[in-house]
Amino acid sequence: MAKPWEIDEGLWARIAALLPEHRPGSRGPVPLDDRKCLQGVLFVLYTGINWKHLPPELGFGSGITCWRRFRRWCEAGVWDRLHRRLLSE
């Protein structure tokens, strides 16, 4: 049985189109894969764990990385668009 924070290919295809692109030319390390970050966000929301306690061995990146991505997606309106899209389906 799949874990609630795991995203299958079909759902990922619908979500990925809604996510903002990474800013090209920004300095720093290559951004963590959006799908992994999203699964980290879902893990935190599902379990109620504190962002800073997200276990790195799960492969979702650091809690702060996932939190920053979550905040960026909130500011970009991703969650509202995703909610509307899934409701319409």
C-alpha positions, 0 to 999 in steps of 0.5 A: 500500500502506498504511503499518503505522501508518495505521488504516483506518475499520473498525479505527478503529471497533473501537479508538475504542470502547475509548479513554477519553474526555477529561476535560471541563473540563480546562484547556489546548488542545483535545486532539489527535484520538485517531486521529492520536495513535494513528497517532503511537504506532504510528509510533514503535513501528514505526520505533523513533524516539525520542518526542521526534524524532517529526516534526511534519510527519507530522501526529501531534502532538508526540512528547510528546503521543503519549507522554502519550496512550500512557501514559494508554491504558496506565494505562486498560488500553486495550492489553489490551482491544484485544488481547483484542478483536482476538484474539476476532475 
